[in-house]
Amino acid sequence: LTKLDAPFRQVFYLEVTLRPRGAREEDTMAETTIEPFLRNGWYVAAWKEELDAGFVTRTIMNEPLVIFRDAQGRAGAVEDRCCHRGAPLSSGKVVENGIQCGYHGLVFDVHGKCVEIPGQDNIPQAAKARAYKVVEKHQFAWIWMGDPALADEKLIIDYPWHDQPSKWPHRKAVMDIKCNYMMLVDNLMDLTHLGYVHTKTIGGNPKAHVNAEMIVSRTERGAHFIRWMLDSKPPPTYVKGAGFTGNVDRWQEFEYFLPGGIVQWSGALAVGAGARENRDQDGFHLRIFHGMTPKNDDSCYYFWSTANGYRQDDPQATEDMYNEIYPTFVEDITILEGQQARVSVDPGRMLVGIKADVALTHARRAMRDAIAAEQAAMKQAAE
């Protein structure tokens, strides 16, 4: 049943009860919302196009950074602070051999080493900036904020659809959201909110979402679910995209990859087309990449890319899809920022778990296991 194309034989829910010692059953709580940062993992730092334009500044895990590509095409990220007088490197510009400080002209390469000081041949060994490894793949610039010796590029999420523009034309965006990045993971791993938050776009009938048939599993690198809403009324976005005139068999497949990536394939076929047996046929198809990168404890960057898989030869269809999806994410942001504001009043207060939390519980546990392993390794190394 874990295979994506397997016949649907059984439906089950996994309920997880997390209860503080001595608590009553009616006081059962699931979790708090704030997690420590997982440093040993790949996060999206920028889109390829942002580096094509020069450099981009981002604050990741409380550290202001400049992300850029040098003349040899090597990408890197360095702290946004010159070692000379502490001026922001972002006040300068990208030059052939690195990024040049806009105050006194010192140049730093992608590894943070100062390679040029105007009017001075000798460069002090201490003349450097903290640097972090950046790898470009599938039009993403990925950053590793932890131990560079552990930065295994094989752990970067594979997203080949960005490299298939004729089959999956797409548009990208990045949003700055005032919420903890794991709140965004929660939002995406529990789609029962769609019928309440997104009534004007992709939502549909709330009961159809709550009662959807669903398979959830913990994976080696996170969590996965697929849910089916059979013989259901297509939401407005689907009708506009594929021209459905009757009910559809609709699916939503999401996979969370540690620490901050979710790959989505959503779609629908007309009832009777055999969607369960073969989803890869003409109908409505949408692929979205979701990247959550922590800015600090209560804000994050949301990188997303939406790909049109239903009218690929029509550029307007891709534009229309983007314009349909964008407002749904704005609706999510309103909820998430409101949630963060309330949680921040009493951040240690526990939250009540419900049955719909099964997928996000797997994602949270995967994150907590990884954080625990990272902290244990750091403690051992310090001894």
N, C-alpha and C positions, 0 to 999 in steps of 0.2 A: 504493500500500500504506500510505501514511501516513494516509489517511482512515479514520476510526473505523468506518464502516459498509461499507468496501470488502470484497469477497470475499477470502478468504484464499488467495492464490495461491502464496506462497513463504515458506519459513522460512529464516532465516539468523541466524548469530551473528557478531558483530564482536569479534575478539580484539585487545586492545591490549597491547603489550609496552613497558614503560618500564624501561630498564636503565641503571644508572649507567655512565659511561664506564669501560671496562676491566673491567667485571664479567663473570663467566662466565655462561653461559646458565642454569645451575642456581641462580645467585644473583639471578635476575631479580626485581625488586621493583616494586611498583605505586606506593606512595605512603605518606606518613605520614597521620595522622588529623586533625591540628590545622590549621585554616586561620585566617588573619587575619580580623578582622571586616570585612565589607562594609558601610560606613556608608550609602552612597547606595542605599537600597532600603527597601521597606515591610515591616515586621514586625508581627505581631499583638502588641499590647500588653495587650489586655483584651477580655473579652466585653462586649457591650452591657449585660447584666444586672448586671455588676459596677459599672458607672458609674451605673446606675439606683439602686443601693444607697448611693451616696455617692462615695467615691474608693477607689482601689486603689494599693498600693505595689508596685513592681517594680524590680529592678535589671537594667538592660539595658546590655550592653557595659561592665560594671563601674561604671555610674553609677546610684546610687539615685534613683528617680523617684517622683513622685506624679502619678497620672493621674486626671483628674476632668472633670466637665461643669458649666458655670456655669448660672445661672438662665435665660440666654437659649438654652440648649441647645448651646452651643459646647463642644467637647471639647478638651483640651490636656494636655500633660505638662510638668512643671517639675521641676527638681532638688529632691530632698528635703532642702533646706537653706535656712534663712532667712538672708538677707544681714546681718541685724542682729547676732545672736550665734551663728549657726551651728546653731541648734536644728533638729531635723527638722520639716518642715512637716506631716508625717504625724501629729504629736502634736496637730494642730488639727482643723479641720472645714471643710467646704464652706459658704460663705455666698453671698449673692446675687451679689456681684461678683467671686468667686474663691475661693481657699483661704486660710483664716486661720491664721496661726501660733498654736500653742497656748501659746507662751511670753509674748509681749508683744502679740499681736493684730494684727501687720502682715498686710495682705491682698495677695495676688498674683493677677493675672488669668491667663488661659490662655496669654498670650504671655510670662509671667514678669515683667511690669511690676508694681512695687509701686503699688497704687492707694489705699491707706489706711494711715496710721500714727496710732493713737489719740493724741489730745492734740496733734497737730502738723499744721498746714495745709501746710507746705512739705515736699515729698517729694524727697529728693536724687536726682539723675539716676542715681547708682550703685546706688540701691535697686532691685534686680532679681534675678531668679533665671534661670539658664539654662533655656531652654524649647525644646521640640521639637514639630513639627507633628503633630497627630493628626487623622485622618479616620475617621468612622464610615460603614461600608458593609456591607450584608448581615449585620448584627448583630455585626460585628467592630469593634474600635477599632484602627486601623492607625497605627503610629508611623514617622516618618522621622528617623533619627538623624544624617544627614549634612547636606550643604549644602542649606539650605532653598530656594535658588534652583532646585535641580534636582528638587524634590519634585513630580513629575508624577503627579497622581491617576489618570491613565489607566493607570498601571502597577500599580495595585492589582488583585489577583486577583479575577476575577469569579466569584462563587459564588451564583447566583440561587436555588438549592434551599433556602436558609434562608428565603427569602421565599415559599415554597410549602408552608406547613404542612399543608395538606390532602392534598397529594400526597407530600410528604416530611417527615412528622413526625420530630422529631429531639431529641436531648439533647446537651449540651455538657459539657466538663470541661477542667481545666487541671492539669498535673502539673509538679512541680519535680524535674528529673532531674539527677543528678550525672554528666553526660557532656557532651562538646563537642557542639554542635548539629548539626555535620555527621556525627557518628556516627549520629544519628537519621535523617538523610537517607540514609546508606548502608544502614541497616536497612530502610527502606521501599522503596528502589530495587533491592533484591535479595531477592526473596521465596523463594529456595531454602531460607531458614532456617525457613520455616513448618512443614515436615514434621518438624523436629527440636525446635523450641522450643515449638510450639503443638499438641502431640499431643492435648490434651484438648478443644480448642475448634475453631479454624478450620483446623488443620493438614492433616490427611489424609495420604495416602501420600507419604513423602519422595521416592521415585523419580518420582512424578507431577509433583512440583514441579521437580526437577532436569531432567527430560526434557520439560518443557512447551514447546510451540511458542511462539515469542516473536518479536515485532517491536520493535526498539528504534530510536529516532531522536533526534538532537540537534535541539532546537528553537531558535527565536530567543531564548527566555527561559529555557531550561533543557534538559529532556530528557523523553522520553515513551516508555512501553512498553505493550504489550498482550500478554498471554500466555493461551494456551488449554490447558486440560486436558480433553480430550475423553473421553467414555465412562468417567468416573471415579467412584469412590465418593464421595458427598457427605459433607463433614465434619459432625460432630455439630451445630454451630451452624446449618448449612443445613437439616438434617433437622428440627430444632426449629422453625425459622422457616417453612419452606414445606411440610413434610410429605412430602418425597420418599420414595418407596418403592423406587426403583431407581437406576441410574446416571444421571449428569448430564453435560452439556457445560458446563464451568465456565470463566469468564474473570476476569481481573484487569487492570484498566486504571489506570495511574498516570501523572500528569504533574507533574513538578517545575518550579516557577516560582521563579526567583531572587527574593530570597535565601533564603527560608525557608518555602515553602509547597508542599504536595503535595495534589492533588485525586485522589480515588480513586473508581472505580466498579467494584464486584465483584458477581458474580452467577452464576446457574446456571439452566438450563432442562433439563427432562427430555430425555434422548437422543431424537432424532427430531423435536424441536420447531423445528429450524432456527435455533439460536442464532447461528450465524455470519452468516446472512443477515439476521436481525432479532432483536436482543437486547431490544428494547423491547416485551416481551409478558409475560404473567403468568408468574411464577416467583419466584426469590429475587433480590432487588435490594438492594444496600447501597451508600450513598454516604457517604464519610468525608472530612472536611477535616482535614489535618494541618498544624499551624503550629509551626515550630521557631524560637524566639527566643533568641539567646545572652544568658545572664546574665553569664558570664565565660568564660574559656578552657576550663574543665572542668565547666560546668553550664549548663543551659538550661531554658526553659519549653516544655512541650509542650501546645499547645492542640489539642483534637480535638473533632469533632462527628460523631456517627453518626446517619444518617437511614434510617428504615425505608421501603423501597419495595415491600413485599410484602403487608402487612396494614395499610394506612394508616388504616382506620377502627377499629382496635383499639388503644387506648392501651397496653394491657398488652403488645402485641407490640413497641412501641417501647421500653418499659421492659425487657422481656426481652432485646431485642437489646443495649441498653446494658449490661445485666448480664452478657451473654455476651462482649461486646467488652472490657469493662474488665479482666477477668483476663488476656486475651491481652496487653494493654499492660503489665500488671504483670510478666508473663513477660519481655517485651522489656526492661523497665527493669532486671530482675535481670541480664540478659546485658550490657546497655550499661554499667551502672555497674561491673560486674566488668571489662569491657573497658577502661573509662577508668582504673580503678585500676592495671591492668597496664601500659597505655600510659604512664601518668604516671611509672612507674619509669624509663623510657628513651624520652622523647617523640620524640627524633630518629631512632629506629630505623625503618627502612623496613619495609613490609609486602609480602607476596607476593601478586601478582594471579593470579586464576583466571578461567576463561571466564565464570562467573556474574556477574562484576563489570561486565559491559558497560554496563548502564544507569547504575549508580552512577559509572562512569568518565566517562560523558557529563555527569552532574550535577556532578561534581567539576571537570571541565574548564570547564564553563560558569561555575562560581563563580570559578575561578582566572583565567579571562579577564577577568571583571568586576572582580576585585580588582586585576589588573595595570593595567587601563584606569583605574581610580579612582586608583591610586597614581601613575601617569604624569601624570594631570591635576593632581593635588596638587603634584607636583614642578614641573610647568610653571608653575603659578600662583605658586609660591614663588620662581621665578627672576626 
